[in-house]
Amino acid sequence: MVEKLNTNAKFEENGSKAGTITFEISKEEVAKGIDAAFNKVKNDVQIPGFRKGKVTKELFIQRFGEEALYEDALNAVLPANFDAAVSEVRINTVGQPEILPESLTKGGPWILKANVTLAPSVELGEYNGVSIEIPDTDVSDEEVNHELEHLRQTEAELVPVKEDEKAANGDTVVIDFVGSINGEHFDGGKAENFSLSLGSGQFIPGFEEQLVGHKAGEDVNVNVSFPENYQAADLAGKPALFEVKIHELKKLSLPELDDEFAKDVDTEVASLAELKVKTKDRLKEQKKQTALDEKETKAIQAAVDNAKLDMEIPSDLIENDVHRQLDGFFSNLQSQGISPDMYFQLTGSDEKNLHEQFEQEAPNRIKTNLVLEAIANKENINSTDEELEAEYERLAKEYNMTADKLKTLIASSMVEHDLRLQKAVNLVVENAKELKK
């Protein structure tokens, strides 16, 4: 069972875009904080007659007083309880709150005040029944044939050509080459038995084109110039000669589009006719999913465009959003075994470029969240205990951990908040009016 934090929060506005939340940290939460604080300091406590780390919490409190643990205890339980208080009063805040303890009574509950700055307010426009265009999900015979042709290409084999055949774009040549500039060989300019697909753009401009029209066994002198922006600065912009020996010439041999081909690419079909039907059904399902995704994106964007904010989005709210996006992006890369440096090297970008990209998208992303929050409030959307439990179970599978462990890491108020926003999304999407493109 998910334990929801109840802080008995109340909110009072203190003027334009500011206010104070008064909230409680329950006895149970205070006790958790005290335990966490003691566990943090116990290994450093020295009391005559006890080894480090062996002092009991009761003896510590008897010797130093419970108040000695209050600061660490508050730091341990404040974030989740503040988030729960914000969620209870259903406001959006900007920046760091000013926390003012009102009463830290022994054993709790503790009473605190938080002076907060409010995020922009939302004036909702039309969101329930927005009209949007969605793509057609019909699949034509031409699309089926195009997909089958793609399958043929994936099943194609490279086969040697007749001796007198000449190379054309799309063919593969097996070559030796040696490159030189002003008669001097350079690093990386030599290879043997290298397979090159002509027209692939794998080599510098002009190289592959000069092999077109030649036969296996021929020697070809290829004259090219390295691009001005070439990655090796010592070669950039310089003319070069490549002495090329063509060993083999191969062409793609496409299988016949018949029943045997159909059975080769899909063991569950017995004929080409069956493969066509199955391919059409698969393409239709793909189009349906694309249409659903596009419907959600367009419906939510319409609701966002129809809403107004009472002020520009504060810069610190944008900066906080960008940092969350960066953290999530790098965390996802790490899960795939890709370091930030590796990503930047592969994409030719840097963290500044990535920051700018997220910064451009931040205002719409922030406004979207504010609008969804406003819709959830207006429609009095909430989540049940069962829904909250199910969401913890789903997230636990995603993170490969137990739900109980996840509950100690992610506060229920955060999960509940995300559920409310998803329900707001569902409401907007389900009531959107579809117009065919």
N, C-alpha and C positions, 0 to 999 in steps of 0.2 A: 504493500500500500504506500502511495506517495504521501509524504508529510508536507502539506502546504504550510508555509510560514504565514502566520497571522500577526500583523503588527499594529492593528487598530489605528491605522494611519488616518490623519486628517490634514487637509491642505488649506492654507489661507494665503490669498494673494496679498503682496506687500507693495503693489504699484505695478507699473508697466513692466511686463515680462520678468517679474520676480515674485517669489513667494516662499513660504515656510511650511515644511512638512513636519508634523509632530507624530512620532511613532514610538512603539515599544519593542524591546527585545525581550522575549518571554523568558521565564525562569529556566525552561529547558534549554533554550539557546544560550543563556548566560552560563549554565553549567557546562555546556559543550565548549564554550569559549574558555572557561577556567581550566578545563582539562587540557585543551590545546595549548594554553599559555604555560601551564605547568610542565607539560611534556617538552616544550621548547627550552625551558631553563633548567630542568632538573639535573642534567648532566654537568652543569657548571656550579651547582650549589655545594658548598662545603659546610657541614655541621659536624662538630667533634663527635667521634664515635661512629660516623657513617662514611662509607666510601662514596665517591662521586657517582651519581646516578642511582643510588640506593635509597635516597631520602623519599619518604612517602609524602603524598600531597597533604595529608592531614598534619604531619609534623611541620612541613613547610609553612602552612597557614598559621599553625600555632606559634611558630618562631617569627615569621615575617609579616603575617597578616594577609588576609585575602586580597586587600587593596593593592598589594605589590604585584598582583597578576592582572589587574584591571586593564592596563593599557594594552598588553598583548592580547588579552581576551577580547577586548573590543575590536582590535584590528582583525581578529580571526573571524568574528561573526558579523561585523558591520556590513561588508559588501553585499552579502546575500539578503540581509534584512533591509538594507536601504533599497535594493532593487525591488524587493517585495512591497515595500511601502510606496514606491513610485508607481508600481503596477496597481496597487489597491486604489490609489486616488486618481489613477488614469490620466497622468500628465506626461509630457515629454520634456526632459531637461537637457541643458547644454552645459558642458564643462564640468568641473569638479565642484561638488557641494561643499558648503561650510558647515561642518558638523559641530553642534553645541550640545554636550551632555547636560541634561536637565537634572536627572536623578539616577545615580548609580548605587541603588540600595543593595545591601548584602543579600545575595541569593536571587536578586531580581524580583520582578521585571525591571529593566532599565528603561528610562524614558529619555529620548533624544529629540533634538530639533535639527533640521537641515535646511539651511538657506540655499535656495536653488534659483538658477536662471532658467526661464522657460524657453522652449523651442518655439518657432513660429506657430501661430494658430492657423487652423484650416477652416476655410469656408467651402463646404462641399457643394459641388454642382451636381449634374446628373451622373449617377453611378449605377442605378438600378434599372437596367434596360437600355444600355448604350447600344448604338447600332455600329456594327463593324463588318468589314469585308473579310471573307475567308476564302482560301483557295479551293478550287474544284478538286474533288477526290476521285473523279472518273479516270480510268486508265485506258488509253487508246491502244490499238493494235501496233501502231508505230512505236510507242513506248515499250511495249513488250518485245518487239523485234530488236530495238536498240539494246535492251537488257540482255537478250540472247546473244547478240553480237559481242557485247562486252564479255559474256561468259566464254565465247569462242576465243576471244583474244587472250583470256587468262589460261586457256587450255592449249594455246598454240605452242609449237615446238620449233626450236632453231635447227634447221637442217642445212648441210653443205649444198652449195649450188654447183651447176655445171661449170666446167673450166672457162668457158668463153663468156659467162655472164658478168655483167658490170654492176658495181655497187650502186644502190639507190638509197634515198632516205628511208629509214625504217629497217634497213639491213644492219647486220652486226659484222664488223671486221675484227679479226684477231691480228694485232700488229706489234712490231717492235718500233721504237722511235728513240731518236737522240736529238736533243735540242741544243742550239748554240746561238750566241750573240756575238757578232764580230769574230766568229771562229772559235770562241771560247765556250766550252760546255758550262752549264750552270746546274746547281743543286735542284733535284726534283724534275729534271728535264729528260730523264731516261727511263724506259721500261721495256720489258720483253713479254711477249704473248699476252698483250693487254686486250681485253674484249671491249669494244666501243660500239655503242648503238648510234648510228648516224642520224643526226637530227635531234638527238637528246639534249644538246646544249651542255654536255658534260665537259667539253674542252673549251678553250677560249675562242671567241668569235672568229670564224674564218677557217678554223682547222678542219672541222668535219666536212664542210662543204667541198674542200679541195680533194677529198677522198672519193667523192661521188663520181661515178663514171669509170673508176679503175677496177682492175681485176685482181684476183688472188695471184700472188707471185710477183707482182709489180713493185718497183721501188718508186716512191713519190717524194719530191721535195715540197714541203709545205711552208709557205712564207706567210707569217702573221705578225701582228703587233700586239703586245700585251696591253690591256686596257689601262688608261691613266690612273684609275682607282684600284689597280690590282693590289691584292693583299700583301704581296712581297714587294716592298718599296724599291728594292734594287733592280726589279724587273719591270716595274710600272712604266708604260709608255714606250718601251723599247721594242724595235723590230727583231724578230727571231726567225731562224731557219730550223725546221724539224725534218730530219731525214727519216722517212717512214718506209718500213718493209711490210707489205700486206701478205700475211701467211694464209689466212682463210677468209672466205666470204660466206656468210650464212644468212638465210632468209627465214622469216616466220612462216611455218606451215600451219594453216588453220584447219581444224577438223571439219568434216561435213556436218551440216546442221540436220541430223537425222535421228532416228530412234536410238541408235547406239550411242551417239553423243549425249542424248538426254539421260540415258541410264548411267553414263560415266559421271556426269556432273551431279546427279541426284539418284541415289539408289532406291528411293521410294517411288519413282515413276517408272512406267514400262514403255512409254512412247513420247515422241516429241509433242504430240497434242496434249498429253497430260502435263508435260513440263511447262507448256505455254499457259495452261489454266492455272497451275500453281504459281508461276511467275506473276501472272496478272493479279492473283489474290494477294501475293506478297507486296507487290507495288502498291496495291490499293490500301493495305494496312499501313504501309509507310506513309502514304499521303494522308490518311486519316489522322495518324499521330502528328504529322507536321501541321495539319489543320487545327488540331486541338492545341498544340503549342502556340501557334500563331494567334488563335482565338484568345487564349489567356493573355498573351503579351499585348495584343491590341486592345482588349477590353479593359485591362488595368491601366494602360497608357491613356485611354480615353477618359477614364474616371479621374486620372491625375491631371490631364489637360483641362478638364472641366472644373477643377478645384482651384481655389486661390489661397495664397498665403498672405498673412497680414504684414509680413516684413521679408527682407532678403534673408537667405539662409546664412547664419553667422559663420565666419571663417573657421572658428575652432570646431564647429560641428562638421564642416567639410573635412578638416584635417583629421579629426577623429575617425571619420568614415574611411578616408584614404588609408590610414594606418591599419584599420581592421581588414580592409581588402588586401593590403600588402601581406599582412600576417597570414591570412587565409590562403593567399596565393602561394606563398613560400612554403607553408605547411603542406599544401597539396603536392607541390613539387618534391618535397622531401619524402613524402609517402611513396613517390614513384622512383626514388633513388637519384633525383636530380638536384644538385646543389644550385644556389643562385648564380654562382660564377659560371657553372656549366651552361645554365639557361641563357645567360647574357652572351656567352661566347657563341652558342648555337644560333641565337636570334639576331646577333649584331646590335643589341640594345644595351641599356644600362638601367640602374635603379631610378635615375632621374626621368628617363623616358616612361618607365612603368608608372612612376608617381604621377606624371602629367596625364597619362591615360586615365588612371583612376580618378584623378582630380576633375577631368572633363565630365566624367560620368556621375560624379558624386551628387551634384545638385538634384538631378532627376531621381537618383536612387534614394536620397534623403526625403524628397517630397513624396515619393511613392510610399515610403514607410509611414510618413505622417498622415497621408490620406487614408491608408489602410487602417491605421490606428483610429482615425476619426470615424470611419465607417463602422468599425467594431464597437466603438463607444455609442454611436447613434443607434445601431441595431441591437445594442445590449447583448453582444456576442460573448459567450463564456465557454469554458471547457469543463467537462465533467471529470470526476476522479478517474473513471474508467478510461477516458480518452487520454488523460495525462499519463496513466500507467502504461497504456499501449504505446504512447510516443516514446517513453523511456525504454521500453522493450525494443522498439524499432531502432532507436539510436544506439542502444547497447550492441545490437548485432552489427550495425555499421562500424562501430568503433572496436568491435571484437573484445568486449568486456561484459561483465555482469551488470544488470540493471541497478543492483544495489550499489555497486562501485560507482556507476555513473551518477547516481543521485548525490553522492558525496562531492562530485566535481562540478555538476551543473545544477544551479538552484532551480527549484520547481517554478519560481516566478518567471524565469527566463524561458523555460519550456512552454509554460502556459501562455506567455506573451506571443511566442511564435505560433502556437496553435490558434490563438485568436486572430492573428493576421492571416493565417492560411484559410480560416473560415471566412474571413472578409473577402479574400481572393475568390473563394468558391462561390460566394454569393454574387459577386460582380459577374463572374464568368457564366454561371448557370442562367442568369437572367439577361445576358447579352442577346441582342437581336442579330441574327446572322444574315448577311447580304452576300450573295454569290458574286465573285469577281467577274 
